[in-house]
């Protein structure tokens, strides 16, 4: 009988923890970017994106996180820039309407700090991007906030006269602010 109880206890402990599928509150979440043009900062947001956040903060090894961004939904508040971004030299939304971030590894740094390591695909180019973030409780759920830098030239964003850094810096900061429950 003791052996049977021991075997049952080991089986229960061997069952992996089930990840939680988080529901994103898009109205209270934001995916934004900042950069420099002619030495002056500018910012923008992606108004249309969706994510699958399936993870347990205590068992990150089974995490499944994917984010799909509608590149035509970018908005900076500057008419000229907003008209240029969807064009071929920039996001080329006619040929590449979506960008995808697929997380291949989620690491827990401590109770509130994590790091996603994933593959970001924009304009058919895929590069590894790590994104450290905090994961904090709020009244309405959990808040995920983080930022990372990417080099726009790796994704052929800003071609032609915009390819160099004289007009627009290669470094672009991506910020996430996601409320989920």
N, C-alpha and C positions, 0 to 999 in steps of 0.2 A: 504494500500500500504506500509506503514512504517513497519507493522508487517511482510509482505512478504519479504521485503528487509532485515529485521533483521534475519529472519529465513534462508534466502539464505546466508547471511554473516556468520552465525553460522555454516552452513553446509560446507562452503568453509574452514573455520578455522578448522573444525573437521576432514577433510580429512588428513590422515597422509602423511608426506613428503615421497617422493619416494626415496629409497636408491639408491646410485650409485654403479653400478657394475664396479669395477676397473679392468683394463687390466694390468697384470703384465708384465714388461719387464724383462724376465728371464736372458737375456744376461747381464743386468746391476744390477742384484739382487743376493743375496747370503744368504744361510742358512748354518751356520757354528757352530762348537762346539769346546770347549777347555777343557782340563783336566790336571791332573798331573799323571805322571808315574815315579816311583822312585824319587819323589820330583822335577822332571823336567817338565815344561809345554810342552804340545803338542797340536796341533790343527788339525782340519779336516773340510771338507765341504761335503755336500750332493749335488751331481751333478745333481740329477733328483728329482724334486718335483713339485707339482702344488698346486695352491691355488685358492679359490673362495673368493674374498673380495667384499662383497656387503654391503656397509654402507654409511651413510651420517654423516660426522663428527659433524653436528649440531643436529642430531637425532639418537643417538647411540642405542636407545631402540629397533630399528628394524634391527639391524646388523645381518648379516649372514656371518660368517667367518669360513672356513674349509681349512686345509692344509693337503695334503697327501704326505708322503715322501717315496721314493724308498730307502729302507735301504741298498740294495746292491750297491747303488751309492756312499757310503761313501768313502772318500779318505783322507789320512793323509800325504802322501808323504813318508811314511816309509813302505817299502815292507813287513816286518814281521807283522807289525800292520795291514796293509791293507789286508793281507791274513787271519789274525785271526778274524777281525771284523765280516765278514759274517757267521762265524762258530757258532755252537750251544751254546758254552759258552758265546758268545757275542750277536750279533743281531739275530742269528738263522734265516737267511733270507729264508732258505728252508721252514720253517714252518710259518714264520711271515715276508713276504716280504715288508709289508707296515707299517708305523707308521702314526697315524692320530691325528691331533689337531683340536678339535671341540670347537669353542668359544660359551659359553652359555650366556656371558654378556660382553658388551663393555661399559666402563665408560669413560667419558670425564673429565679430571682433570682440564685442561685449554685449550686455543686455540690450543696449539701445543702438549700437553701431554695427553696420553690416557692409559688405562689399559685393556688388554684382560684377561678375566677369563674363562678358558676352561678345557676340559678334554683331556689329552694326553694319547694315547693308544700305547704302545710298547710291543711286545711279548705277546699280549693278556691281559696285565695288564693296568688298567686305573686309573689315578690319576689326581687330580686337579692341574693345573699349571696356575699361573698368570704371565702375561708378560707385563710389562710397556713399552711403546714406545713413541717416538716422531713422529710427522706427519708434515713434512715441505715441502713447495713448492720449486721446482727446475725448471730450464728452461724446462726440458723434462717431467715434471709432478709433482708428489708428492712422497716424500721419507718417508718410514716407517723404523725406526731404533729402536731396543730394544734388551734387553738381560734378561735372567732369569737363575736361577740355578735349576737343578734337581738332585735328588739322584739316581744314576744308579741302586743301589741295589733294589729300589722299583719296577723296571721293569725287574729284573733278568738279568741285563746286567753285564757280567763279573762273570761267575759262576766257580765252581771248584776251582782251585788254585787262581783264580782272585777274588773270592768273598770278601775277606777282603780288607782292605785299605793299607796293607803293600806294595803292588806293584802299585796299581792304586787307586787314591782317589775316593771316592764315588761321590763327587760333580763334576758335569759337567755343564759348562756354555753353554747355547744355545744363539747364536746371530742371529738376523735377520736384513737384510739390503735389503729392497725391493723398487724398483722403479716402480711406477704405473701411469697410466694416464687414 
